[in-house]
Amino acid sequence: YSNKLVPGNIPSISGSAADAIAFANSLGMGWNLGNQLDANNNGGAEETCWGNAKATQQTFDKLKAAGIAIVRIPVTYLGHIGNAPGYTIEESYLNRVAEIVGYAKKAGLKAIINIHHDGADSAHWLDIKSAAKDAAANEAVKAQLSAMWTQIANKFKNEGSYLIFEPFNEIHDGGWGWGANREDGGKQYACLNEWNQVFVDAVRATGGNNADRYLAVVGYCANPEITMETLNLPK
C-alpha cells in the first residue's frame, strides 16, 4: 500500500471517495484511552473504578509530544442514563466527557468518542441478541440509541472536524462472532445495519458541524471478515 498513514491536515468534506481516503490518510498514529471513561462496576460507569487515575491534560499533551495524532476516547454511559422516553444523560457526566475531549483539542489531537460497554456481550441495553429475536426489543434499542446520540451530538455540534463519532463498540451476542449470529439467518447483522443508520440519522439531524462531520460505522464484533460480508453502509 503506497500511501503512508502520517498525520496531516483534515481535508475538506465533499462526500467523495477521494476525500474519504484522504481523510483516512490524515489520521496518523492513534492511541486508545482505556480503563477510564469506559470503566464500569456492576453496570455503573465510574472513571477510576478499574484502578486508573482520572485523565488529565498532561496525558494528552505527552501523547502529542510522543507523536500520537488521534486519540479514541471510549465512553460507557451505564448508570448515567435516565428512563424512557427521554433517556436523559446525566449532565455532569456528559460535561466530563466534553472536558476530556477538550484535553485532546487543546493538545492539538484529533479525537473519536463512542458509546462503549453499553453494548458489551448483549448484557446491557445495546442488546443485539434480544433485538434479533424480538422486533419490539429492537425498536426499544433504536429509540434509546437515537435519543442518546441526539444528546451527545448536540453537546458537540459546534466542535470542528477534529472530532469523530463512533456509534458503539464490538456489538455481539456474547459469542464474539461465533454465537447465534452464525445461525440466525442474518438477523443480528440486519439489526446492526439498522442501528448504524439510526446513529447517522440522529447525528445529522442535530445540524451545525454534525451535518457533515466524519462518522465511523461499526461492523459486527469488530470482525473484518463479517464486516466485509454483512455491513451495509448507511445513507
C-alpha positions as CSV (number, residue, x, y, z in Angstrom):
1,Y,0.0,0.0,0.0
2,S,1.7,3.1,-1.2
3,N,0.0,5.7,1.0
4,K,1.7,6.1,4.4
5,L,-0.6,6.9,7.3
6,V,1.0,10.1,8.5
7,P,-0.6,13.0,10.3
8,G,-1.9,15.7,8.1
9,N,-4.5,18.4,7.8
10,I,-8.0,17.2,7.6
11,P,-9.3,17.6,4.0
12,S,-12.4,19.4,3.1
13,I,-15.6,17.3,3.2
14,S,-17.3,16.7,-0.1
15,G,-18.6,13.2,0.3
16,S,-16.3,11.9,-2.4
17,A,-14.4,8.6,-2.1
18,A,-11.2,10.6,-2.7
19,D,-11.9,12.7,0.3
20,A,-12.7,9.7,2.4
21,I,-9.3,8.2,1.5
22,A,-7.5,11.5,2.1
23,F,-9.2,11.7,5.5
24,A,-8.1,8.2,6.5
25,N,-4.5,9.2,5.4
26,S,-4.7,12.3,7.6
27,L,-5.4,10.5,10.8
28,G,-1.9,9.4,11.7
29,M,-0.9,7.2,14.6
30,G,-3.7,6.6,17.2
31,W,-4.0,5.7,20.9
32,N,-6.9,4.4,22.9
33,L,-7.8,5.9,26.3
34,G,-8.5,2.7,28.1
35,N,-9.9,1.8,31.5
36,Q,-11.1,5.3,32.3
37,L,-14.4,6.7,30.8
38,D,-15.2,3.2,29.6
39,A,-14.6,1.7,33.1
40,N,-17.7,0.4,34.9
41,N,-18.6,-1.5,38.0
42,N,-21.8,-3.6,38.2
43,G,-23.4,-1.6,35.4
44,G,-22.3,1.8,36.6
45,A,-19.6,3.8,34.8
46,E,-17.0,5.3,37.1
47,E,-13.7,6.8,35.8
48,T,-11.4,5.4,38.5
49,C,-13.1,2.0,39.3
50,W,-10.6,0.0,37.2
51,G,-7.6,1.4,39.0
52,N,-6.6,4.3,36.7
53,A,-6.4,7.8,37.9
54,K,-8.6,10.4,36.2
55,A,-7.4,11.6,32.8
56,T,-5.6,14.9,32.7
57,Q,-4.5,17.5,30.2
58,Q,-0.9,16.3,30.8
59,T,-1.8,12.9,29.5
60,F,-2.9,14.3,26.2
61,D,0.0,16.8,25.9
62,K,2.5,14.0,26.3
63,L,0.7,11.9,23.8
64,K,1.0,14.7,21.3
65,A,4.7,15.1,22.1
66,A,5.2,11.4,21.6
67,G,3.9,11.6,18.0
68,I,0.3,10.4,18.6
69,A,-2.1,12.2,16.2
70,I,-5.5,10.9,17.2
71,V,-7.0,9.6,20.4
72,R,-10.0,7.3,20.8
73,I,-12.0,8.1,23.9
74,P,-14.3,5.2,24.7
75,V,-17.3,6.2,26.8
76,T,-19.6,3.9,28.8
77,Y,-22.8,5.6,29.9
78,L,-24.2,2.9,32.1
79,G,-25.7,4.3,35.3
80,H,-25.8,7.8,33.9
81,I,-28.9,7.4,31.8
82,G,-32.5,8.4,32.7
83,N,-35.7,6.5,31.9
84,A,-37.6,6.3,28.7
85,P,-38.6,8.1,26.6
86,G,-36.0,10.8,27.1
87,Y,-33.1,8.6,28.2
88,T,-31.5,11.8,29.6
89,I,-27.8,11.6,30.1
90,E,-26.6,12.9,33.4
91,E,-25.3,16.5,32.8
92,S,-22.2,16.2,35.0
93,Y,-21.2,13.0,33.3
94,L,-21.6,14.4,29.8
95,N,-19.7,17.5,30.9
96,R,-16.8,15.3,32.0
97,V,-16.8,13.6,28.5
98,A,-16.6,17.1,27.0
99,E,-13.8,18.1,29.4
100,I,-11.7,15.2,28.2
101,V,-12.5,15.8,24.6
102,G,-11.3,19.4,25.4
103,Y,-8.0,18.0,26.6
104,A,-7.4,16.3,23.2
105,K,-8.4,19.5,21.3
106,K,-6.1,21.7,23.4
107,A,-3.2,19.3,22.8
108,G,-3.8,19.5,19.0
109,L,-5.1,15.9,18.7
110,K,-7.9,14.5,16.6
111,A,-10.4,12.5,18.7
112,I,-13.0,9.8,18.5
113,I,-15.8,9.3,21.0
114,N,-18.4,6.5,21.2
115,I,-20.9,4.6,23.3
116,H,-18.7,1.7,24.6
117,H,-19.6,-1.0,27.2
118,D,-23.3,-0.3,27.0
119,G,-23.2,-2.9,24.3
120,A,-20.9,-5.4,26.0
121,D,-21.8,-9.0,25.2
122,S,-25.6,-8.1,24.9
123,A,-25.5,-7.7,28.7
124,H,-26.9,-4.2,28.8
125,W,-29.3,-2.0,26.8
126,L,-27.5,-2.4,23.5
127,D,-28.7,-6.0,23.4
128,I,-28.4,-7.3,19.8
129,K,-29.2,-10.9,20.9
130,S,-32.7,-9.9,22.1
131,A,-33.2,-7.3,19.3
132,A,-32.7,-10.0,16.7
133,K,-35.3,-12.2,18.3
134,D,-38.0,-9.6,19.1
135,A,-39.0,-6.6,16.9
136,A,-40.2,-4.7,19.9
137,A,-36.9,-5.1,21.7
138,N,-35.1,-3.8,18.6
139,E,-37.3,-0.8,18.4
140,A,-36.6,0.0,22.0
141,V,-32.9,-0.1,21.4
142,K,-33.2,2.1,18.4
143,A,-35.3,4.6,20.3
144,Q,-32.7,4.8,23.1
145,L,-29.8,4.9,20.6
146,S,-31.4,7.8,18.8
147,A,-32.2,9.7,22.0
148,M,-28.7,9.3,23.4
149,W,-26.8,10.2,20.2
150,T,-29.1,13.2,19.8
151,Q,-27.9,14.5,23.2
152,I,-24.2,13.6,22.6
153,A,-24.3,15.2,19.1
154,N,-25.9,18.3,20.4
155,K,-23.3,18.6,23.1
156,F,-20.5,18.6,20.4
157,K,-22.3,20.1,17.4
158,N,-20.0,23.2,17.4
159,E,-16.8,21.3,17.6
160,G,-14.7,21.1,14.4
161,S,-13.9,18.2,12.2
162,Y,-11.1,17.0,14.5
163,L,-13.8,15.2,16.4
164,I,-15.2,11.9,15.0
165,F,-18.3,10.0,16.4
166,E,-18.3,6.2,16.5
167,P,-21.8,4.7,17.4
168,F,-20.8,1.8,19.7
169,N,-18.1,-0.8,20.2
170,E,-17.8,-4.5,19.3
171,I,-21.5,-5.3,19.2
172,H,-22.1,-9.1,19.6
173,D,-24.3,-11.6,21.4
174,G,-21.7,-12.9,23.8
175,G,-20.2,-15.3,21.3
176,W,-17.5,-12.9,20.0
177,G,-18.6,-13.5,16.4
178,W,-19.2,-17.3,16.9
179,G,-22.6,-17.2,18.5
180,A,-26.2,-17.2,17.3
181,N,-25.1,-14.7,14.6
182,R,-23.8,-17.7,12.6
183,E,-27.2,-19.5,12.7
184,D,-29.9,-16.8,12.7
185,G,-30.1,-16.1,9.0
186,G,-28.5,-12.7,9.3
187,K,-31.0,-11.2,11.8
188,Q,-28.3,-9.8,14.1
189,Y,-26.4,-8.3,11.2
190,A,-29.7,-6.7,9.9
191,C,-30.3,-5.1,13.4
192,L,-26.7,-3.8,13.4
193,N,-27.2,-2.2,10.0
194,E,-30.4,-0.6,11.3
195,W,-28.6,0.7,14.4
196,N,-25.8,2.3,12.3
197,Q,-28.5,4.1,10.2
198,V,-30.2,5.3,13.4
199,F,-26.9,6.7,14.6
200,V,-26.2,8.6,11.4
201,D,-29.8,9.9,11.2
202,A,-29.7,11.2,14.8
203,V,-26.3,12.9,14.4
204,R,-27.1,14.5,11.1
205,A,-30.5,15.9,12.4
206,T,-28.7,18.0,15.0
207,G,-27.2,20.2,12.3
208,G,-24.3,22.5,13.0
209,N,-20.9,20.9,12.3
210,N,-22.7,17.5,12.7
211,A,-24.3,18.0,9.3
212,D,-21.1,16.8,7.6
213,R,-18.9,15.5,10.5
214,Y,-16.9,12.4,9.7
215,L,-18.6,9.4,11.3
216,A,-17.5,5.8,11.9
217,V,-19.8,2.9,11.3
218,V,-19.2,-0.4,13.0
219,G,-19.2,-3.9,11.8
220,Y,-20.3,-6.9,13.9
221,C,-17.9,-7.7,16.8
222,A,-15.2,-5.6,15.0
223,N,-14.6,-8.7,12.9
224,P,-13.2,-7.7,9.5
225,E,-14.5,-10.8,7.6
226,I,-18.0,-10.5,8.9
227,T,-18.0,-6.7,8.4
228,M,-17.0,-7.1,4.7
229,E,-19.7,-9.7,4.2
230,T,-22.6,-8.1,6.1
231,L,-22.2,-4.4,6.6
232,N,-24.4,-2.1,4.7
233,L,-23.2,1.5,4.7
234,P,-25.9,3.8,6.0
235,K,-27.2,6.6,3.8
